[in-house]
Amino acid sequence: MQEKDKRIQIMQNAPPLKAIFTMSIPVILGMMVNVIYNLVDTWFIGIMGDELQLAASSYCTPIFVIVMAVASLIGTGCASYLSRSLGADRKDKAEKTLATGLLLICLFGLLVAITGLVFRSQIPHILGASELSFKFTQQYGTILMVGGVFIIGNFALGQLIRAEGSTKLSMVGMMMGTVANILLDPLFIFTFGWGISGAAAATVIGNGLSTLFYLICYLRRKTILSLTFRGFTLEPEILKEIFAIGVPATIGQMLISVAQMTCNNLASVYGDVTVASLGIALKIMTIGTYVFMGFSAGCQPLMGYNYGSGNYERMMSFIKTGILSTSLVGLFLTLVLGASSPFLVAVFTPLEEVRSSGSAILRTLILSLPFMGGITLCSTTFQAMGKPLKAFILTISRQGLLYIPLLFLLNHLFGLSGMVYSQPITDFIMLLVSSTFLLKVLHSLKTGLQEKDNLKDTAC
């Protein structure tokens, strides 16, 4: 009980910088484990020296993103309402939200598995796979979708357990799945001779172990909230709150998937070597992506709790401190990854042509990193506050209204280099847009605080 009280005290009273790092560092470490998770698969597939299987893993990236989009619907929506309910001292509502989230994980996981089996022959064509890599794309994609319930469960339950401040448990769960994946990859890929199918199977099993760990934590009451089967419900109020926040987050993930498929289809014109190079560069970019996701995930319960309790001034201090910190981290990562890009790409493939192309693509993509953290934190802030419309506008603006049109335009004008530069240009514009949105919200909160203080002075 003492540990549970400590989590609440951090959200209520700890200095902003200390609270952010206390909540974020375990999540970032856990997210780094997820980075290893992704890179390990790419590394083992790459050392087979087969550009077709390496390209197939790139073609299947949108499948993983789509499954994660479903997880984001449940995890982000439930986490936002759960944090706000705890802040408003409504633990019963928070526990019902948790149970509803688990029920949705099972239902959506079943839907993803059925879709993967029914459309297994059509999916590689949709992903833009070439005829030579079609078979490998089909194998990898089908296994990911059939085991989608575990990927969804790992991500969504991880968000829910973080939403109550249990960041260390979240980190342990992510590490458990990654270690399993690292051990199973060489066994399945080389010893059993399953190739890329073995990599997919290892991914699913690793996610399954993480999901099981989170469930055990809830059932053994190692968390603030308890998971009981009596709490399973589909109450309209809870579903409305979950979908109001979760749907914009999901659409954002879906648009990322569409953008990735568009990018792969455009890159396929330049050959499977280019697709493989792009895939490696994007996987390395997940180092930055997951750092910012972890930072934002750590900030989300802090902002949600204090927004729910009406402590807007404290919430604003978290936002300002968080944006400054992520911008500095993004600049640091840009310098480090830029200097080491040839070495990093070479780790994943013995093919010289892929190494050269991948290094050039990576050095362009990393220009996004100084902007990416601020964008992510702005979106998380709106989700934590229960403002789905603003989060939705930012989401569709980044991927749908800016990135995808820029992909076509710059690819048409400048070829492959123009296509790759589309992402940094998009993120620079989106940082300006999201900052403007956030400044308006902060101004309204500040105005509300001033009016509240004036009323108190008048009363006195």
C-alpha positions in Angstrom: 0.0 0.0 0.0 2.9 2.3 0.7 4.2 2.0 -2.9 0.7 2.8 -4.2 0.6 5.9 -2.0 4.0 7.0 -3.3 2.8 6.9 -6.9 -0.1 9.2 -6.0 2.2 11.5 -4.1 4.5 11.8 -7.2 1.5 12.9 -9.4 0.3 15.3 -6.7 3.3 17.0 -5.1 6.7 16.1 -6.6 8.6 19.0 -8.4 7.7 18.9 -12.2 11.2 17.9 -13.5 11.6 15.2 -10.8 8.1 13.9 -11.4 8.5 13.8 -15.2 11.8 11.9 -15.0 10.6 9.6 -12.2 7.6 8.6 -14.3 9.3 8.7 -17.7 12.7 7.1 -17.3 11.3 3.6 -16.5 8.9 3.9 -19.5 11.7 5.2 -21.8 13.9 2.3 -20.6 11.0 -0.1 -21.4 10.5 1.6 -24.8 14.2 1.1 -25.5 13.6 -2.5 -24.9 10.9 -2.3 -27.6 13.5 -0.7 -29.9 15.7 -3.7 -29.3 12.7 -5.8 -30.0 12.2 -4.3 -33.4 15.9 -4.1 -34.3 16.6 -7.6 -33.3 14.1 -9.0 -35.8 15.6 -6.8 -38.5 19.1 -7.8 -37.6 18.4 -11.6 -37.6 16.5 -11.3 -40.9 19.3 -9.1 -42.3 22.1 -11.5 -41.5 20.4 -14.1 -43.7 21.7 -12.0 -46.6 18.4 -12.3 -48.4 17.2 -8.9 -49.6 13.8 -10.4 -50.4 13.0 -11.4 -46.9 14.5 -8.1 -45.6 12.2 -6.2 -48.0 9.2 -8.4 -46.9 9.7 -7.2 -43.3 9.6 -3.6 -44.6 6.4 -4.3 -46.6 4.8 -5.8 -43.4 5.6 -2.8 -41.2 2.1 -1.3 -42.0 0.5 -4.5 -40.6 2.3 -4.0 -37.3 1.3 -0.3 -37.3 -2.4 -1.2 -37.9 -2.4 -3.7 -35.1 -0.8 -1.1 -32.9 -3.4 1.4 -34.0 -6.1 -1.0 -32.6 -4.1 -1.2 -29.4 -3.9 2.6 -29.3 -7.7 2.8 -29.5 -8.0 0.8 -26.4 -4.9 1.8 -24.5 -4.9 5.5 -25.1 -8.7 5.9 -24.7 -8.8 3.8 -21.5 -5.6 5.4 -20.0 -6.9 8.9 -20.4 -10.2 8.2 -18.7 -8.6 6.0 -16.1 -6.1 8.8 -15.1 -8.8 11.4 -14.9 -11.0 9.1 -12.9 -8.2 8.5 -10.3 -7.6 12.3 -10.2 -11.3 12.9 -9.5 -11.1 10.2 -6.7 -13.4 7.8 -8.6 -11.5 4.5 -8.2 -14.6 2.4 -9.0 -14.9 4.1 -12.4 -11.2 3.6 -13.1 -11.5 -0.2 -12.3 -14.5 -0.5 -14.6 -12.5 1.2 -17.3 -9.7 -1.2 -16.8 -12.0 -4.2 -17.1 -13.7 -2.8 -20.2 -10.3 -2.3 -21.8 -9.4 -6.0 -21.3 -12.7 -7.0 -22.9 -12.0 -4.8 -25.9 -8.6 -6.3 -26.3 -10.1 -9.8 -26.7 -12.8 -8.7 -29.1 -10.5 -6.6 -31.4 -7.8 -9.2 -31.2 -10.2 -11.8 -32.5 -11.3 -9.5 -35.3 -7.7 -8.8 -36.4 -6.9 -12.6 -36.5 -10.0 -13.4 -38.6 -9.2 -10.6 -41.0 -5.6 -11.8 -41.4 -6.7 -15.4 -42.2 -9.6 -14.4 -44.6 -7.5 -11.9 -46.6 -4.1 -13.5 -46.4 -3.8 -13.7 -50.2 -4.8 -10.1 -50.9 -2.8 -8.4 -48.1 0.7 -8.6 -49.8 -0.7 -7.0 -52.9 -2.2 -4.1 -50.8 1.1 -3.7 -49.1 2.9 -3.2 -52.4 5.0 -6.4 -52.2 6.9 -7.4 -55.4 6.3 -10.8 -56.9 9.6 -12.0 -55.7 8.9 -11.1 -52.1 5.2 -11.9 -52.1 5.5 -15.3 -50.4 7.7 -13.9 -47.5 5.4 -10.9 -47.0 2.4 -13.2 -46.8 4.0 -15.5 -44.2 5.2 -12.7 -42.0 2.0 -10.7 -42.2 -0.4 -13.6 -41.5 1.5 -14.7 -38.4 1.5 -11.1 -37.0 -2.3 -10.7 -37.5 -3.2 -14.1 -36.1 -1.2 -13.3 -33.0 -2.5 -9.7 -33.0 -4.3 -10.1 -29.7 -1.0 -10.5 -27.9 0.5 -7.4 -29.6 -2.7 -5.4 -28.7 -2.7 -6.8 -25.2 1.0 -5.9 -24.6 0.7 -2.3 -25.8 -2.8 -1.5 -24.3 -2.2 -3.1 -20.9 1.2 -1.5 -20.7 -0.5 1.9 -21.2 -3.1 1.1 -18.6 -0.6 0.1 -16.0 1.4 3.3 -16.6 -1.8 5.4 -16.4 -2.0 4.6 -12.6 1.7 5.4 -12.2 3.1 1.9 -12.2 5.9 2.6 -14.6 8.3 0.1 -13.2 5.9 -2.8 -13.7 5.4 -1.6 -17.3 9.1 -1.6 -17.9 9.5 -5.2 -16.5 6.7 -6.4 -18.7 8.3 -4.9 -21.8 11.7 -6.3 -20.9 10.3 -9.8 -20.4 8.8 -9.9 -23.9 11.9 -8.5 -25.5 14.3 -11.0 -23.9 12.0 -13.8 -25.0 12.1 -12.4 -28.6 15.9 -12.2 -28.6 16.2 -15.8 -27.4 13.6 -17.2 -29.8 14.6 -15.4 -32.9 17.8 -17.4 -33.7 16.2 -20.6 -32.5 13.2 -20.2 -34.9 15.0 -18.5 -37.8 18.2 -20.6 -38.0 17.9 -23.7 -35.9 14.4 -24.6 -37.0 14.9 -23.1 -40.4 11.7 -21.0 -40.4 13.3 -17.9 -41.8 11.1 -14.8 -41.7 8.2 -16.8 -40.3 10.3 -17.6 -37.3 10.9 -13.9 -36.7 7.1 -13.3 -36.7 6.5 -16.2 -34.4 9.1 -15.0 -31.9 7.5 -11.5 -32.0 4.0 -12.9 -31.2 5.3 -15.1 -28.3 7.3 -12.3 -26.8 4.2 -10.0 -26.8 2.2 -12.9 -25.3 4.5 -13.2 -22.4 4.3 -9.5 -21.7 0.5 -9.6 -21.8 0.5 -12.5 -19.4 2.8 -10.6 -17.0 0.5 -7.6 -16.9 -2.6 -9.7 -16.2 -0.8 -11.5 -13.3 0.1 -8.1 -11.8 -3.5 -7.0 -11.8 -4.9 -10.3 -10.6 -2.3 -10.5 -7.7 -3.1 -6.8 -6.8 0.4 -5.4 -7.3 -1.3 -2.3 -8.8 -3.5 0.5 -7.5 -6.4 -0.8 -9.4 -7.8 -4.3 -9.2 -9.0 -6.4 -12.1 -12.2 -8.4 -11.3 -14.4 -10.2 -13.7 -17.4 -8.4 -12.1 -16.0 -5.2 -13.6 -16.4 -6.4 -17.2 -18.9 -4.0 -18.7 -19.9 -2.2 -21.8 -21.4 0.9 -20.2 -22.2 3.6 -22.7 -20.5 6.3 -20.6 -17.2 4.4 -20.4 -17.3 3.4 -24.1 -18.0 7.0 -25.1 -15.0 8.2 -23.1 -12.7 5.5 -24.5 -13.7 6.0 -28.1 -13.7 9.8 -27.9 -10.0 9.7 -27.1 -9.0 6.4 -28.6 -10.5 6.9 -32.1 -8.4 10.0 -33.0 -5.2 8.2 -31.7 -6.2 5.1 -33.8 -6.8 7.1 -36.9 -3.4 8.6 -36.4 -1.8 5.2 -36.3 -3.9 4.1 -39.3 -2.7 7.1 -41.3 0.9 6.2 -40.4 0.2 2.7 -41.8 -1.3 4.3 -45.0 1.7 6.6 -45.3 4.1 3.6 -44.8 2.2 1.6 -47.5 2.3 4.7 -49.8 6.0 5.1 -49.1 6.7 1.4 -49.8 4.8 1.5 -53.0 6.7 4.6 -54.2 10.0 3.1 -53.1 9.3 -0.3 -54.8 9.7 1.5 -58.2 13.4 1.9 -57.2 13.7 -1.8 -56.4 13.7 -4.2 -53.4 17.1 -2.9 -52.4 15.7 0.5 -51.8 12.7 -0.9 -49.9 15.1 -2.9 -47.7 17.3 0.2 -47.2 14.3 2.3 -46.2 13.0 -0.4 -43.9 16.4 -0.5 -42.0 16.5 3.3 -41.7 12.9 3.5 -40.4 13.7 0.8 -37.8 16.7 2.7 -36.6 14.5 5.9 -36.4 12.4 4.0 -33.9 15.1 4.8 -31.3 13.9 8.4 -31.4 10.3 7.6 -31.8 10.2 5.3 -28.8 12.1 7.7 -26.6 9.5 10.4 -27.3 6.7 7.9 -26.9 8.1 6.9 -23.5 8.6 10.4 -22.4 5.0 11.3 -23.4 3.6 8.1 -21.8 5.3 9.1 -18.5 3.9 12.6 -18.7 0.4 11.5 -19.6 -0.7 10.2 -16.1 0.8 13.4 -14.5 -1.2 15.7 -16.8 -4.3 13.6 -16.7 -4.3 13.3 -12.9 -3.8 17.0 -12.3 -6.3 18.0 -15.0 -8.8 15.7 -13.4 -8.2 17.2 -10.0 -8.3 20.8 -11.3 -4.7 21.6 -10.6 -4.2 23.3 -14.0 -1.1 25.3 -13.0 0.8 22.2 -12.1 -0.3 20.6 -15.3 1.0 23.5 -17.4 4.4 23.3 -15.7 4.6 19.6 -16.8 3.8 20.6 -20.4 6.5 23.4 -20.6 9.2 21.2 -18.9 8.3 18.3 -21.1 8.5 20.1 -24.4 11.9 21.7 -23.5 13.3 18.4 -22.5 12.2 16.5 -25.6 13.5 19.2 -27.9 17.0 18.9 -26.3 16.9 15.1 -26.5 15.8 15.2 -30.1 18.8 17.5 -31.0 21.2 15.2 -29.2 19.8 12.1 -31.0 20.1 13.8 -34.4 23.8 14.4 -33.8 24.5 10.9 -32.5 22.6 9.0 -35.1 23.9 11.2 -37.9 27.5 10.6 -36.9 27.0 6.8 -36.6 24.6 6.1 -39.5 27.0 4.1 -41.7 27.9 1.8 -38.8 24.3 1.4 -37.6 23.0 0.4 -41.0 26.0 -2.0 -41.6 25.0 -3.8 -38.4 21.8 -5.1 -40.1 23.0 -6.2 -43.5 26.1 -7.6 -45.2 24.8 -6.2 -48.6 27.0 -3.1 -49.6 24.3 -1.6 -51.8 21.8 -1.6 -48.9 24.3 -0.2 -46.5 25.1 2.8 -48.7 21.5 3.6 -49.6 20.2 3.0 -46.0 22.9 5.3 -44.5 21.9 8.2 -46.9 18.2 7.7 -46.1 18.8 7.6 -42.3 20.8 10.9 -42.4 17.8 12.6 -44.0 15.1 11.1 -41.7 16.9 12.1 -38.5 16.3 15.7 -39.3 12.8 15.1 -37.9 14.0 14.2 -34.4 14.3 17.8 -32.9 10.6 18.4 -33.8 9.1 15.0 -33.1 9.2 15.1 -29.3 7.2 18.4 -29.1 4.6 17.1 -31.6 4.2 13.8 -29.6 3.9 15.7 -26.3 1.3 18.1 -27.6 -0.9 15.3 -28.9 -0.5 13.4 -25.5 -1.5 16.5 -23.7 -4.8 16.8 -25.5 -5.5 13.1 -25.0 -4.8 13.5 -21.2 -7.1 16.4 -21.0 -9.9 14.5 -22.8 -9.9 16.9 -25.8 -10.2 14.4 -28.7 -11.1 17.0 -31.4 -7.8 18.8 -31.1 -5.8 15.5 -30.9 -7.7 14.4 -34.0 -6.9 17.5 -36.0 -3.2 17.2 -35.2 -3.3 13.6 -36.2 -4.9 13.9 -39.6 -2.9 17.0 -40.3 0.5 15.3 -39.8 -0.1 12.1 -41.8 -3.1 12.8 -44.0 -3.1 16.4 -44.9 0.7 17.0 -45.0 2.9 13.9 -45.2 1.1 11.8 -47.8 0.6 14.6 -50.3 4.2 15.7 -49.8 5.3 12.1 -50.6 3.7 12.2 -54.0 4.7 15.8 -54.8 8.3 15.6 -53.7 8.8 12.2 -55.2 7.4 13.5 -58.5 9.7 16.5 -58.4 12.9 15.2 -56.9 12.7 11.4 -57.0 13.8 9.2 -54.0 15.5 12.0 -52.2 12.4 14.2 -52.4 10.3 11.4 -51.0 12.7 10.9 -48.0 12.8 14.6 -47.2 8.9 14.6 -47.0 9.1 13.5 -43.3 11.4 16.2 -41.9 9.5 18.9 -43.7 6.2 17.6 -42.4 7.4 17.4 -38.8 8.8 21.0 -38.9 5.5 22.3 -40.1 3.6 20.2 -37.6 5.6 21.4 -34.6 4.6 25.0 -35.5 0.9 23.9 -35.8 0.8 21.8 -32.7 2.5 24.5 -30.6 0.0 27.1 -31.7 -2.9 24.8 -30.7 -1.3 24.1 -27.3 -0.6 27.8 -26.6 -4.2 28.6 -27.1 -5.3 25.8 -24.7 -2.7 27.0 -22.1 -3.9 30.6 -22.5 -7.5 29.5 -21.8 -6.4 27.5 -18.7 -4.4 30.5 -17.5 -7.4 32.7 -18.0 -9.6 30.3 -16.1 -7.1 30.3 -13.2 -7.1 34.1 -13.1 -10.9 34.2 -13.0 -10.9 31.6 -10.3 -8.4 33.7 -8.2 -10.5 36.8 -8.8 -13.6 35.1 -7.5 -11.7 34.0 -4.4 -10.5 37.6 -3.8 -14.0 38.9 -4.2 -15.4 36.4 -1.8 -12.8 37.4 0.8 
